[in-house]
Amino acid sequence: MNVLIVGSGAREHALTWKALQSPLTSAVYCAPGNAATAAIAVNSGLQATDVVGIARFVAEREIGLTVIGPEAAVAAGVADRLIADGRLVFGPTAAAGRIESSKAFAKSLMARAGVPTPAHHVFDDPARAKDFVRGERRPFVVKADGLAKGKGTLVPRDADETLECIDTLMLRKTVGAAADRIVLEEKIDGREVSLMALVDGDRVVPLPPACDYKRALDGDKGPNTGGMGGYSPVGFFGPEEIDRAVTAVLKPVVQRLRDEGTPYYGCLYAGLMVGPSGVQALEFNARFGDPEAQVVLPRLSGDVVPWLEATARGALGEINPSWSGRSTVGVVLASRGYPGTYQTGYPVEGLGTLEPDVFAFHAATTAGPAGYLTAGGRVLTLVALGDSIGEARERAYRNVDRIRFQGMTYRHDLALREIEAPVLP
């Protein structure tokens, strides 16, 4: 069949790379794709939110399966249009996708579904939000209600910083209209883990968990980003923990969405906090995580296309994905200044020197006469396979040393905690 991957980042590069390995695939197209997908597939030039253009392209190219990558495409209603046209699509409708596009909706949904989650308060008036914090005299996690490309969650240390975070999002508009409404969430302790699952409207099939590093700097310092890297599997979140999370978190929200007339199809991502009181859900994404997809997909031992197709058809009972016992560590190579101001257009050197079982998934590059040039904040996700987390980590950083571009920055501590303390005390 012909497959269309919607999106342009490293996640979509990884999906394209994996889809091309399938014997079921005749051709893989991308909308819009990036410089690296152009080298292995066919870029359409269509933007991910061009609903009409994508629908026309799917019809003209006889696309058998469309896979939606970014949250903006979900919110734009790409799946809604394709479903209305009778097309097979991996990805939720805009209504089901509100589980990501509105933090307030997700919190309300979790309450209706009985999902454990930190207490929260919703505000659309910054003055009232700040009055609440002054009255409580303690910090809260401050979250933009809408889509903010991973930059809409601020974690202050005290009440004064919470007030500053409210100003940053609601008055300074650092993430635009996404913070016209905010959620103030209780701070809880524990370790974060990302659990993605395939959902076919009813059934839930979990993927191997991963850990993502959201802060820009070593030691979980600096501003929140779209993600600076990750690893899989996760020592403190094994099969029993996965089963409990599916039962307590994923299945209840999937059932509630179905019962409310907005069934969910696609990849459902749960951001979880594992602490002394058990597992609590912090957030949901209505798609594969980025960079989690880049560290999970290389661990899939079989063909990705049948389980994407089965998810879209509502037939996950027919599929049993198999996973490699190997580990992955992925390091995001970013432009200096990200997630703030940065410069682009610098040559990327060393990509041809990478070792076997090391993959460079492009997030923001352009193709120049002499090779690739940087074109954004997160430039590459460099992912290494290994027989253990330690081996994968050592191989990842050894190959990071082979890549060069002006202003290249990255975290040096990815997966270190997994090696030093792989289980919870």
C-alpha positions, -999 to 999 in steps of 0.1 A, spaced: 0 0 0 10 37 -3 15 53 31 15 90 41 33 103 71 20 137 83 46 159 100 81 172 96 102 163 127 125 136 140 94 115 151 81 116 115 116 107 102 116 77 125 81 66 114 91 70 77 123 50 83 103 22 100 74 22 75 99 18 46 111 -15 61 76 -30 56 71 -54 27 35 -41 27 46 -7 17 47 3 -20 57 40 -14 60 63 15 50 100 12 55 128 38 35 159 44 56 180 44 85 158 56 120 172 60 154 171 43 162 136 56 128 121 46 133 135 11 164 113 8 144 81 16 108 88 7 87 114 -13 80 148 3 47 162 -8 53 199 1 20 199 19 19 214 54 7 191 82 -23 213 89 -35 216 53 -66 195 57 -80 201 22 -46 196 5 -39 164 24 -74 150 16 -68 157 -21 -33 142 -20 -46 110 -3 -72 106 -30 -49 113 -59 -21 91 -48 -44 63 -36 -30 64 0 -39 33 18 -29 45 53 -23 80 67 -3 83 99 -7 116 118 25 127 136 21 162 152 -5 175 176 -13 205 153 -25 181 126 -48 164 151 -62 197 163 -67 209 127 -90 179 120 -69 160 94 -84 127 107 -119 140 107 -117 149 70 -100 116 60 -125 96 79 -154 115 63 -138 106 29 -137 69 39 -100 68 42 -79 48 67 -61 70 92 -39 64 122 -47 93 145 -76 107 165 -103 131 155 -100 167 168 -126 160 194 -108 130 208 -75 149 205 -87 175 230 -71 152 255 -39 170 244 -51 202 229 -68 213 262 -52 206 295 -84 217 312 -104 192 291 -79 164 299 -82 171 337 -120 171 335 -119 139 315 -97 122 341 -120 133 368 -150 118 350 -130 86 343 -117 82 379 -81 85 368 -56 94 396 -41 128 388 -28 158 409 -54 183 420 -58 213 398 -74 247 393 -83 264 360 -81 301 354 -86 324 324 -79 356 344 -43 361 355 -53 384 384 -76 357 398 -49 330 393 -23 351 412 -48 359 440 -53 322 444 -16 315 447 -11 343 472 -38 328 493 -23 294 491 13 306 497 28 276 479 41 267 445 20 252 417 29 237 383 17 263 357 4 248 325 -9 265 293 -42 250 285 -36 248 247 -9 235 224 25 250 232 50 227 214 62 213 247 70 247 262 38 254 280 46 238 314 66 258 340 77 243 373 84 270 398 102 265 432 80 287 454 49 309 454 67 340 441 81 320 411 46 307 405 33 343 402 62 351 378 53 320 357 16 331 355 29 365 341 52 348 317 25 327 301 -6 349 305 7 384 302 40 381 283 23 356 260 55 335 255 34 307 240 7 329 225 -30 321 228 -22 287 242 -21 303 276 -52 324 274 -64 298 299 -40 281 324 -41 251 347 -25 254 382 -15 218 392 -4 205 426 33 197 427 40 160 435 72 141 439 84 110 420 99 99 387 83 107 354 78 80 328 62 81 293 38 53 284 25 52 249 -2 28 237 -20 19 205 -58 24 209 -83 12 183 -114 29 198 -117 2 225 -86 -20 230 -53 -7 245 -20 -22 236 9 -6 255 43 1 240 76 -2 259 79 28 283 105 55 279 119 83 299 121 118 284 142 147 296 123 179 292 147 205 307 173 221 285 203 216 308 221 189 328 207 181 362 171 189 350 179 227 350 170 254 326 137 260 307 113 233 296 118 222 260 101 198 235 124 171 249 162 168 250 164 130 247 153 98 263 158 61 268 139 28 268 133 4 286 128 19 321 141 -1 350 116 12 376 86 6 353 84 -30 344 55 -53 332 35 -51 364 37 -13 366 27 -11 329 -3 -33 335 -14 -12 365 -11 20 345 -31 6 316 -58 -5 340 -59 27 361 -51 54 336 -53 44 299 -83 21 297 -106 44 318 -100 75 296 -104 54 264 -136 40 277 -149 74 287 -140 89 253 -158 61 236 -189 64 259 -190 102 252 -191 96 215 -155 106 206 -137 72 203 -99 74 202 -79 58 174 -41 61 172 -13 64 197 -23 77 232 6 90 252 4 92 290 29 113 310 30 96 344 45 104 378 55 73 398 58 81 435 51 68 470 14 70 464 15 51 432 10 62 396 -6 95 387 -13 109 353 2 143 346 -8 148 310 -18 131 277 -6 135 242 -27 126 212 2 111 192 36 94 194 59 113 218 89 131 205 116 121 213 100 90 228 91 76 194 127 78 183 139 56 212 109 31 211 105 25 173 140 11 169 132 -16 195 103 -29 174 114 -63 161 86 -67 135 67 -47 109 52 -14 120 26 -11 92 3 -40 102 -2 -26 137 -7 9 125 -33 -4 101 -50 -26 127 -52 4 150 -69 25 123 -93 -3 114 -103 -10 150 -88 -45 149 -59 -45 174 -71 -79 187 -55 -94 155 -20 -79 162 7 -87 188 37 -65 184 71 -80 193 98 -60 209 136 -64 210 152 -70 244 178 -44 235 180 -9 249 181 26 233 194 60 244 186 90 223 204 124 225 189 155 210 214 177 194 201 213 196 211 248 185 227 269 212 199 291 228 171 266 223 143 268 234 149 306 232 166 325 204 191 306 183 208 308 149 205 283 120 221 276 86 253 259 99 267 228 82 262 194 100 293 173 98 300 137 106 267 120 98 285 96 75 308 84 103 281 69 126 285 33 138 261 5 130 229 5 152 232 43 156 205 64 139 203 101 132 167 112 130 164 147 116 142 172 133 152 205 116 177 204 88 178 216 52 198 201 23 226 222 10 250 216 -19 276 201 5 252 183 29 228 192 56 224 225 74 208 233 107 173 247 104 157 248 139 161 245 176 162 207 179 183 196 149 188 158 154 180 130 177 209 106 178 197 71 189 219 42 198 210 5 204 228 -16 229 225 -48 249 220 -27 280 212 9 289 248 14 298 261 1 265 235 21 245 244 53 265 281 48 259 276 42 222 252 72 218 276 97 234 306 82 215 288 89 183 276 124 194 313 132 195 314 124 157 288 151 149 296 187 146 278 219 138 283 255 151 266 261 184 257 224 190 245 217 225 230 187 242 225 172 277 254 150 290 234 132 317 208 112 297 200 77 311 226 82 339 200 79 366 189 46 350 224 32 355 229 46 390 194 39 404 173 18 380 146 10 405 126 31 430 136 30 466 
